[in-house]
Amino acid sequence: MFQKGAITIDPETMGGTPVFTGTRVPIQSLFDYLEGGYALEVFLENFPSVSKEKALEVLNTAEGFVTNKKLLDENPA
C-alpha cells in the first residue's frame, strides 16, 4: 500500500486505483469532473466523502508534477 496525504493506492481497494484517502473515490473522478467543465463544488456535492481540503491537496500535488522543471527535464517526452 502507498499513501501520501490525500492519495492512497492499495491493491485491496478498487484494485489499486488511486483513491482519496479514507474513501473508495478514484482520484480520476475529480479530473473527469473538471475536464467536463464542472466546478469543484459540483464534484464535492456528488462525492460527500471527499473533503474540499483533500481535493485541493490532490490538485496542488498534480500542479507540482506538471510545473516541476527538474522533473520535466529528467523525463523528456
C-alpha positions in Angstrom: 0.0 0.0 0.0 1.1 3.5 -0.8 -0.3 6.5 1.0 0.8 10.1 0.7 -1.5 12.8 2.1 -4.9 12.7 0.3 -3.9 9.8 -2.1 -3.9 6.1 -1.3 -3.0 3.3 -3.7 -3.8 -0.2 -2.3 -4.3 -3.3 -4.3 -7.1 -4.3 -1.8 -9.0 -1.1 -2.6 -10.5 -0.6 -6.1 -7.8 -2.9 -7.5 -5.0 -0.5 -6.8 -6.7 2.5 -8.4 -5.5 5.7 -6.7 -8.3 6.9 -4.4 -8.8 9.7 -2.0 -7.5 8.6 1.4 -10.2 7.1 3.6 -12.6 6.7 0.6 -13.2 4.5 -2.4 -13.5 7.6 -4.7 -11.0 7.4 -7.5 -8.7 10.4 -8.0 -9.5 10.2 -11.7 -13.1 11.2 -10.9 -12.0 14.6 -9.8 -10.1 15.2 -13.1 -13.0 13.8 -15.1 -15.4 16.3 -13.5 -13.1 19.2 -14.0 -12.4 18.2 -17.6 -16.1 18.0 -18.2 -16.4 21.7 -17.2 -17.9 21.1 -13.8 -16.9 23.2 -10.8 -15.1 21.7 -7.9 -18.2 22.3 -5.8 -20.2 20.0 -8.0 -17.7 17.2 -7.6 -17.8 17.7 -3.8 -21.6 17.6 -3.8 -21.6 14.3 -5.7 -18.8 12.8 -3.5 -19.5 14.0 0.0 -16.9 11.6 1.5 -14.2 13.8 -0.2 -13.4 16.9 1.7 -12.5 20.2 -0.1 -9.1 20.1 1.6 -8.4 16.6 0.1 -9.5 17.7 -3.3 -7.3 20.8 -3.2 -4.4 18.8 -1.9 -4.7 16.4 -4.9 -4.9 19.4 -7.3 -1.8 21.0 -5.7 0.1 17.7 -6.0 -0.8 17.4 -9.7 0.2 21.1 -10.2 3.6 20.3 -8.6 4.2 17.5 -11.0 3.4 19.4 -14.2 5.2 22.6 -13.1 8.4 20.9 -11.8 11.0 21.9 -14.4 13.5 19.4 -12.9 11.1 16.6 -13.2 10.2 17.5 -16.8 13.9 17.9 -17.7 14.7 14.4 -16.4 11.8 12.8 -18.2 11.7 14.2 -21.8 8.7 13.0 -23.8 
